[in-house]
């Protein structure tokens, strides 16, 4: 399956969709899901658009999507198809509904035998001057491209970590040892996918310079659509990604993936040395 044309089509269609909905944020239908996260009419429309484009290249696609309203075990996933598409129509909806924020994106990840093998991340306003940024990867190459330009390997390490938590949550025990070790911690929640992309590749040249790269990414209770594209980027960058017990995060076990709301116990990603160090303080 040739994915380049699919990514190109999604890039054009999603840019148009985001411009439409961002222009009418003040009248957008915004509600809340049972977990207290936001749901807008844009999330639903963008998901429908992405699924439609995927089915044009994979007619019988098995899709796991955030807003698909599944409430029972996913029988199509439980049948263990070779290919599974995982979609987050808008990762960072709380950012999306604010005119002054840009850390949101659409996410598609393709799994083969429950391992992420290709990913597409489209952030419509993340670039300089609020221009769009598209990040894609194919682990078979392996390569990560930013706006169609191959990204070189990261060479700098700034002792920074994405360890976000909900507003009002007290600092976790590992935060103090990280601060003492000289880490700069990002604790404000935005887009998990974009934080994972920033762990795999340096985006400072194509953004306003404030979005520094991370050396460690960590989340508890991570939804799979928030994590799989980032795991794909991490694999292409040669990073280590583990679960709460320190085991490889992928392949995704079928029991997790077939749940109505598939959720990882935890995800920690970074260089092998830093991941092992982090596990030692948690």
N, C-alpha and C positions, 0 to 999 in steps of 0.2 A: 504494500500500500504506500503510495507516494503522498506524503503529508504536506509537502511544501505548498501545494496549491490550496489545500484546505486552510492552512494557516494564513495564506494571503487573502483568501475570501473572508475569513473571520475578521482579519484586521480591518478590512474596508467596512464590513457590515457593523462591527462593534463600534468603530469610531463614529459612524453615523448615529447609531442608537444612543451612545453615551452623550453625544452633543445634543440630541433631542431631549433626553431626560434631564440633563444638567441645566438646560435652558429653562426648565419649568420646575425646579426644585421646590419653589414656594407653594406650588399647588399639587405636588406629588402625593399620591396615596401612600402613607407610611403607617405600618402597624408593628406589632410585636409578636414574636413566636413564643411558645411555651417556655423556652429557655431564656427569655427576656432580650434576645437579640432582635435587631430590626429586620423587617421584611417590607419591601416596597414593590409597587407595581413594576418597577424597572427590573428588579431581580427576576420576577416571573417571566417578563417579556424577553429578557436577555437569555435566560435559560432555554426558552422555547426556540429562539433563534439559533443558538449553538447546537441544540439537539437536531434541529432541522438540517443544518449544514453537515453534521456528522452523518446523518442517515442518507445524505446524498452520495457519500463515498462508502458507506458501510450500511447497507439497507437493513440488516438485521442486528444492528448494533445493540449490545447490552450496555445500558447507561446507568451509572450511579450518580445522581445529581442532588444538590442540596435542597432544592425546592420542589422535588417530585412528589411530595406528600405521601411517601410510602409509610405505612403503619404496621406492616407485617413483614415477615422474613422474605428476602428477595430470592424467590425461587429461580429466576433466570441466572442470578449470580451463583446460587448453590449448585447449579448444574455444571459449574466449572468451565465456562467457555474459555477459549484460548485468549480472546481479546475482550477487555472491559474498558469502557470510557468513563472517566470520573470528571465531574464538572462542578465548578463553583462559579455561578454566573457573575456575582459581585462579591469578591472577598474584600472585606473592609466597608460594609454598608454604612456603618456609623460615620466613616470618613466621607463616603459618597454623598450623603445627604447634607453635607456642609459645604457652602460655597468656597470657604477658605482652605479646604483640605484637598490633598491630591493622592494620598496613599491608599488607593483602591485599585482593583484589577479584575479582569475575567481570567478564568483558569481552566485549562483542559489538560488532562493527563491520560495517556494511553497505557494500559497494563497488558503485558503479554505473560501468560502463565502467572498472574498475580504479582509481577514485578513491573515497576514503572520503566518504560522504554523510550517514551517521547513525551514532551511537554510543551505547552504554549501558554505564555502569560502576557496579557495585554493590559498595560496601564495607560489609560488615555490621556492623563494630564501630568504624569510623573516627570517628564523631561524638562529641559530648560525652556523657559517661556511657556510652560504648560503644554508642551508638545508630547505626543504619544511615544511610548516606549514598548517595543515588542521583544520579548526574550523567549527563545526556543532552544530546545536541546534534543539530541538523539544519543542515547547512551551507547549505541553500537559504533558510533564514529570514533571516540566520543567527542562531542563538541557542544559548546554553548555559544549562541549568537545573540548579539544585542543589536536590534535594528538591522538585521541581516549581516552584520559584521562579526566575524569570529572573535570571541573574547579570549584574550590571553590568560594564562594561569595567574592567580593572585600571588603576589610576591611580598606584600606588606602585611604585617599583623599588628593591629593597634590595641590589642587587649580590650575588645569590646564584645558585648554579648546581648542578645535579644532574649530577655527573660520576663516578658510582659505578664501582667496580672491585672485582674479587674480593679476598678477604682474602689478604694476603701479597704482592699485586702492588705493585711499586714505583711511586711517583708518576710520572705521565707528564710529558713536557717542558712541556706547556701549563699545568700546575698552578701552577708558581711564578709565571709572569707574571700569572695570574689573582689569586693571593694578593697580589702586589705592587700590583695594580690595585684592591685592596680587596674582592674577592669572598669571600664565605663559601661554602665548597665542601662539598657532601654527597658523601662517598665510600663510605658504607656502602650495600650493595645491599639494597633492599626490593622494592617493586613499581614496575617501570618505567612502567606505565600511570599509576599515581597520581602519579608525579613529573611526567609529561607533563601530566596534568590540572592539577597545581599550577603549571605554567608558563603554562597558558591561563587559569586562574581562581583567585582567592584563596579558599581554604577556611578561613581562620583563624576566621571568625565561626561556623562550624558544627562546628569541631573544638576541641580543648583549647588552641589557640593556639600549639602548638609546631610545627605543620606550616606553616611560612612558605612563601610562593610563591617560585618560581624565575624568574630572568630568562633563563637559558640551560639547555637540556637537551642532553646529548651522550652518545651510546653508539656504540661500535664493535660490529660483528657482532650486530646487533639482530634477533631473530626478529620476523616480521611481526605475530604475534599479541600481541607485547609493545608494538608501536608504532602500529598503524593507528588504534585508537580515540583515542590521544593526538594523532595527526596530524589527525584529524577535529576534535577540540577546538581544536587550534591554528589550523586553517583558519577555524573559526567565530570565533575571537578575533582574526583578522587577523595571525597570526604567520607567519614565514617558516620553512620546514623544508627542509633540503637534505641531499644525500648527501655522500660523502667528497670529491667533486670540486666541490662547491658548486652542483650542479644541483638543481632542484626534486625533492623526494623522491617526489612522486606526479605522474602516475599510476604505479602499480606495474607494472614491465615483466612481461610474461606469462612470460618464462623464469624469473624469480625466483619468482613466485607459484605456478608449477606444480611447484616442487621439493617433495620429501617434507617437508623442513624449511625452508621459505622464510626467507631471511635477508638483511637489508639489510647492505651494507658498512659503513655508518655512518648515523646520524641526528643532525642538529643542529637545534634548534628554539629560536626566540626572536624578539624584535623584529628587523626587518631590520638595524638598526644594530648590535645586539649579535652577531647571527650573523656579519655581515661582520667585525666585530672579532675574534671567536673564530677564524674561518677564517684570519685574518691571523697568529695566533700558533701555529697548528698546522702 
